[in-house]
Amino acid sequence: MTGISLIIAFVVAIVAMILLISKLKVHPFLAILLVSLVLALLAGIPLRQVPGVIGSGFAGTFTSIGIVIILGAFIGAVLEKTGAAFKLADLVIRLVGKKRPELAIELMGWVVSIPVFCDSGFVILNPIRKALVRQTGASSVAMTVCLSCGLYIAHVFIPPTPGPLAAAQALGMENNLLLVIGMGALCSIFPLVAGYFFARHIGRKVKSADETAASGQTVKTYEELKAEFGKLPGACNALAPILVPILLMALASFVSMAHGGSLLADIFLFLGTPVMALSVGVVLAILQLYLAGKGKDFYKLTNDTLKTVGPILFVTAAGGVLGKVIASSDMVNFITDHAVNFKVVGIFFPFLLAAVLKSAQGSSTVAITTTAGIVAPLLAALGFVTPVDAALVVVAIGAGAMTVSHANDSYFWVVTSFGDLTTQDGYRTQTLMTLVIGLAAMLEVFILSLIF
């Protein structure tokens, strides 16, 4: 099967995958693998080669990104356990001030979600949100939406969160993670601004249960919440597991551009690879754990981290299989031969594909990794040839993976439950907010694609 018929088979395969995951409740790992196998057979890949294609696609993902995802998740777990995530939030509040609580909680979420999953980040920071609502008199709904917004943007845009990390690897950007991080941070501006003003607007129209006198909940003050952690890590200690790996990767990039061949240059290049840079971050996180007197939790934290990232790794690897099948089929040649037609869609192609997958099956990480696996072999054919182009594609995929969060997304239920919102109000707030920030992010990506 070649040409248009192969494109149609690909579209049908994607629809089938969505139905398997969303309607028949088949695990994404099995659904993606099954669709990949069927697509490989329809694409005419010789039967004897199919097992090798599947195996190489699966193993290739683990080889390049598996350890990095585990290390990044472990750093986040330690930051949560030691109160360092709370310290980072405290720093943001001091920087922004309590007179702008919505902006403070949004930026707090954005910072914390760089290493911590947005779901757990919301749970961690929700007590702070409630305390700030009580202290400042701000709208509880506006604060909920701003917190969710900040967490979500960093979650889909900025490594070492597994989704964008896996997308960067799939698109050949594993050695340019600093560029991906910088592009993700830059493209956070429009959605952060849009989310902030949307939250202020919707906060005047929707009221949550914790804003009524009948709720009867005792809300702890911000100072009481801080006291529960005991002595928080110092600012440098809290930042080190995140900041040092970024600095090491940045230094390696500069050394690489300088083409240095000295022993010192080789050391910097070694330490600046994602695996080694994050390994340094892990060492600093472990040191933080013992300094906080929680060294006894080291084994349990490691075990819990592996349990958390296991499903993500397998789904990511399955996405790699799908990408390998596409790369081994005639689809890339067909798109290359008709590149002018596909270039009309341009940077919107990965956004739309990720948005369809996200809305259909709920998981942003699945949407990101699957889309990245599909788009990777098509980059050159679609006209994305430079590292900056690839970084913009990573962010475009992330923007699509925000659009939209609704009832099939676990994060939707975390936000509505902890934000004391009804399901209907969740659609008016969380779902509509993710649409707004997804479109705002894509607008910024499109503008930057015209500039770069």
C-alpha positions, 0 to 999 in steps of 0.5 A: 500500500502506497500513496493516498491509500497509505495516508488514508490507512494511517488516518484510520489507524489513528482513529482506531487507536483513539477509539481503543483507548477512549471507548474500549478502555484499552491501555495506550501501550497495547493500543499503540502497539496493536495499531503499529502492527496493523499499520506495518502490515498494511504499509507492505513492510515485509513480514520478516522485517516487521518484528525487527522494526517493532523491536528497534522502535521500542528499544531505541526509545529506552536507549536514548530517553529511559534513564533521563525520564527516570532521573527527572521524575526522581528529582521531582519526587525529592523536591516534593518530599523535602519541602523544596517545592514549597520553598520554590513557591515561597520564593515566587510569592516573595518575588511577586507579592501577595497583592497579586495572588493570582499571578503569584500562584500561576507563576508558582505553579509554572516553576514547580511543575518544571520538575513535578507532575502537574497532578501532584503539583496541584495537590502540593500547592492547593493548601497554599492556594487556599491559604492565600485565598483566605489571606487576600480575599481573592476569588477561589476559582480564579486562584484555582484556574491560575494554579492549574494554568501555570502547572499545565503550561510547564508540564507540556512545554519544559523538560525534564517533565517526561512528555516534552523530554520524550518529544525532544528525544523523538525529534532528535533534540536530545543534545539540544535540550537547553534550546527546547527548555528555552523555547518552552519558557519563551512560548509560555508567555502568551498562554500565561498571560491569556490564562491569567486574564481568563482566570480573573474573568471566570472568577467573577462568574463562577463560585466554588464550594469553598467560597460559601459560608456553609463549607465550614472548612478550617483553612490553615494559614500560609505560615502554618503550612510552612511550619508543617514542613519543619525547616525548609531547604535554603533557596540555593539548596532547593534550586540546585537539583533543577538549576545545576543540570540546566547550567551544565547543559548550557555550558556543554552547548557553549563548549560544543559551539567553541569546538574545544578539544581540551580535557576540560572541554571533554569533561564539560561535554560529558557532564552536559549530556542530559543523562549526566547533567540530570545525574548530577541533579539527582546527587544534589537531590539525594544530598537535600534528602539527607540534609532534611533528615529524610534519608530513610525514605530514599529507597521508598522514593526510588521505588515509587518513582519507578512505579510512576514512570514505568507506564510513561516509559512503556507508552513512550516506547510504544510511540517510538514503535509507531514512529519507526513503522511510519519511517519504514513505510513509503509514507515519508517518501510520499509526503516528501514528493508532495511536501508542498501540499503538507507545508501549507499546514506547516507548524499547525500539523503537529498541533492539530494532531496532538489536540485530537489525540489529547481531546480523545484519550485524555493524557497529555503525555500520551498525546505528546509522545504519540504525536512526536513519534508520528511527526519525527520521520516527517520533519524534513518533508514538512520543512522543519530542518533546523534545531530551532524548527524542531524545538518549535515543533516540540512546543507546538505538540505541547500546545496541542496536548493542552487542548483540551482537558475534560472528563477523560483527563485525570488532571481535570478531576484533580483540579475540580475535586481539590478546587471544590468545583462541580463537574459543570463548573469544571467544564466552564473553568478548566476545560475552557481555560485549556482551550484558551491557553492552548490557542494562545500558545499556538499563536505564539509558536506560529509568530515565532515560526515566522521570525525564525 
